Amino acid sequence: MSQENIKNKFKIRKRIKWDNNCVEVSHCCAEPCVEIRDGNEVCLNCGITFQRNYVGNERRAYDAEEIKNRRQTEPMWRDFGPRTILPNRKIDYTGNSINAKNALLFSRLSKIQRSLITSLERNLWEAKPKLKMVISKLNLPEYVKDTAWRIYCEVAKKKLTMGRSIDGFIAASLYAAIRIHEFPKVLDDVVDASMTPRHTIFRSLSLIIKEILPELNLKYHPITTEHLVYRFGNNLNLPINIQRDALNLLAIVSKNKSIWIGKDPKGLAASVIYLIAKQNNRKITQKDLASIAGITEVTLRSRIKDIKKMT
């Protein structure tokens, strides 16, 4: 094959057809499909790369004035605590220029003023972005965020984080706020979003419940089985009548409380959903239900046996 034929074969045509966010071209393979991945236009079938898109490049700075105007990484304002800014101008209040000694003095004062001068500020400065990250992952409303930040500020003021994990207290404060407002999120969601071990969150949560919430006049509401029934039912796309029947069955079996002492409410909620779905000829496997509920199949079968004994 001649070199000219090779060029014609791999020549990129200007016409591009868009279909479901996918670009179709006719030069790379029989069924080309090009998507933008990490700034590169790549065919998903053959792997050929067409071009690179440079997005979000910041403007360069070459002198002190441009660095000052274009700098975006230095934090100047904070969401907590009183804070003022000393200007870097080399003139006094009358407009006259100041000498080099006073200019150096005010430069040092400005640097100290912008720094984190207390351990409490350093703690909050580290915790604030972490809390925002977890909240954005869980897509929580603003009132839950405000309550979580209020709880953590009280934790930091009491210095409960000394010798303990800040990440654990951030996750525990957020979960306490979720339970205070009875928002439909479980502890597993917070553990996955914060990437913090469960036992660390448990230790921090126990301190918050004992020492912080009574002072803030906040009441911790443990998660109930009824909330889990609705949550699992929605995740399984079950109709509302099946969820209501599951709640009715739950009310019947919950009368004998001695059987459920020490049992995980997730297992009870999953078991009543499975029994009602089976009665209504809804195909739900124990594996899928156990995966959604965060329990094992053995636990699910054990709770089902206990319910059948009672009914």
N, C-alpha and C positions, 0 to 999 in steps of 0.2 A: 504494500500500500504506500502510495507516495505521501510526501510530507504535506502537500496541499490538501489531499483527502483527509488526512488526520486532523488538520486545522479545521476543515469544514465540519468534520464529525463532532468535534468538541467546541464548536463555536457557540457562544451564548446568544440566543436570540433576544431581541429587545422586548418582545411581547411576553408578558408574564400574566398568568391567570391565577387569580386568588380563589381559593375554595376552602372554607372552614379554617382560616388562619394558616393555610398551607400554600406554598408557592409551587406551581407545576411548571416545569421546563422540560424540554425535549432533547437534551444533549448529553445527559449523563448515563441514564439507564432506561429500561423499558417503561418503568412506572416511576418517574421522578417525583419526589415530594420534598420540598425544601422548607426548613424552619430555621428561625433565628435562635441559636443556642450560644449563650455566653458571648454575644456580639458577632458570632460567625453565622453566615448563611450556609447550612450544611444539608445535603440530601440525606434523608433518613434511610434510604434503601441501599445506596452504594457508598455513602460516606464522603463524596467529593465536596470540597469547600469552594464556594464561589467568591465571596468577598467578606470583608470585615467592616462592621459598623462601629465607629468610635462614638460612644455616647457618654455625656456627663463629664467631659474633660474640663477641669477648672483652668481659669486664666493664670498664666504665669506672672510672677512678681519679680522685678529686677532691682528695685531700690527700696529704701526704708518706707517711703510714702505708700508705694503699692502694696508692700507687705502689710502695713497697718490697715489699709482699706480693704484688702482682699482676704485677710485672715479670717477663717471660719471655725477654727478648732479651739480657740481660747475661750473658755466660759467667762462671761462678764456679769451675768445676772443669774441669781439662784432663786429657786422656788421657796426657799425657807430662810428665815432669819433676816434681820435688818442688814442692809448692805449698801454702801455708797461707793462712788468711784472718784478717785483723785485724778484730775486731768494731767496730761503730760506736757501741757503748755509751759513754756519757759518765761512766762510773764506773771506778775503779781496782780492783785485785785485792782490796782490803779492803771494797769496797762504797761507799766515799765518792765523792762527785762531784768531778770534776776541773775546774780552771779553764779559762777560754776559750783561753788560750795553749796549754796542753797538749792541749785538745780539737782545736784546729786542727792541731797537730803530728801527732797520731795519725790525723787525717783524711787528711793528706797522705801519711803512711806507708802507710795502707791503700790509697790510690789507687795509689801506686807499687808496692805488693805485688801488686795485681791487674793491673797493666800487663805488657806483654811487654817485658822489659828487655834481652834479647839478640837478636842477629840470627838465631841458631839457633831460638829460640822463635818469632820472627815467621815464619820460613820454615816451620816445622812447623805453625804455626797456620793458615797459608794453604793448606798442602798437604793437611792431614787431611780437610777436607770435600770437596775435589776428588777425592781418592782414594775416599772413601765413595760419591760420586756415580757414578763410573765402575764401581765394583764392583756397586752396586745395579742399574745398567743391564745389566750382563753376567750378573747372578745367579751370582756366584762364591762358592765355599764360604769358610768362615772361615779355613782354613789357608792358602789362597792370599792372602787379605787380610793375614794376619800376616806372611807372607814378604815381600810387597810393601812393607809398612810398615817392616819391618826393613831392607830394601835401601835404601829412600829415606832412612831416618834416617842410614845410613852415608854416603849421598851428601851429605846436608846437613852432616854433621860434617866431611867432607873439603872442603866448600865448592866442590863441583863445579858448583853452580848459579849461581855468580857469573858474570854476563855471559851466562848461558844461560837457556833457557826452563824454568820450573818445571813447566809443564804437560807438556813433553816428557819430563822425568825422571819425573814421576808415571806417565805412560803406559808409559814404558820399564821402570820398576820393576815395574809390574803385569804387563807381558808377559813379563819375565824370570821372575817368580814362576810364571806360567802354564807356561812352558817347563820350569822346574825340576821342577814337579810333573806335567808332561806332561798338563795338562788340555786337553780338546778344544776349544780356541779358537785362532783364527788371528789374525794381525796386523791384518787388515782389520776384525775385530770391535772391537779396541781402538782403532783409528783412528776408526771411526764413533762409538763411545761417548764417547771423550775429545774428539772434534772437534779433533784436533791433526794437523798435516801429517805425512805419512809420513816425509819426510826428516828432520824434527826428531826424531821418535822413533828413527830409525836412528842418528843421531849420538849421542843420549843412551844408546841401548842398547849401542853399541860401547864407550863409556866404562865403563858398568856391568860389561860382560863382562870388560874388561881389568883394571879397578882394584878393583872392589867384590866380585865373586863369589869370586875367589881368597882374599880375606881372610876371607870368611864361610864358606869351605869348602862352597860351593854349586856344583853342576854344571849348566851350561846344556845342555839337550837340544834340538837343532834339530828342527823338525817333520819328520816322515817322510811318505813317500807313502802308506804303509799307513794311517796315521791319517786322511789325506785321503780315501782310498777309502771308509772307513766313514762319514765325515762326509757326503760327497756322496751316498752310497747311502741314508743315512737321510733326507737332505733330499728325495730323489727318491722316497721310499717304496718302495725296491726290496727284494725278499725277500733273506734272508740267503744263499741259495744263489748268487744272482747276485753278491753281494759277495765270496763266497769264490772263485768262478770268476775274478773280476776280480783278486783277490790272487794267484791261481795264474798268471794271465797276466802280472801285474806281476813275479813272481819270475822268469819266463822271460826277459822282455825286459830285466830289470835286470842280467843277467849281462854284457852288453856295456856296461860303464859309460862307455866313451869317447863313446858317442852322446849320453848324458844330461848330460855335464859342461856346466855353465852354463845348463841348462834349468830352468824353473820346475817344481817337483814338482806343482803344481796342474794343469798341463797334462797331465802324465803320468797322474795319477790320473783325470782326467776322460776321457782317451782310452781307457784300459782299460775304464772303466765303460761308455762308449758302445759299444765293440765287443762286449762281453759281452751288453749289453742288446739289441743288434741281433741277435745270434745266438739269443737266447731270445725273439725276437719281442715285445720290450717297446718300446712307442712312446715314444721320448725324442727331442725335437728338439735340434739342436745349439745353438740359441739359448737354450733353457731351461737346458741343462747348462752352457753357457759363463757364463750369468748367475749360476748358483749357485756355480760354481767361481771366479768373479771373473777370468775371462780372456776374450779375444776369440775369436770363431768361427774366425778365421784361424789363431790359435795351436792351437786344438783340431784343426782339419783337418791342420795340419802334423805334430802329434804322432801322429795316426792314420796318416798316410802313413809315418812313420818306423817305427811298430810293424808295419805290414803288410809293409814291406821285410824286417824281421827274421824274421817268421813265414812 
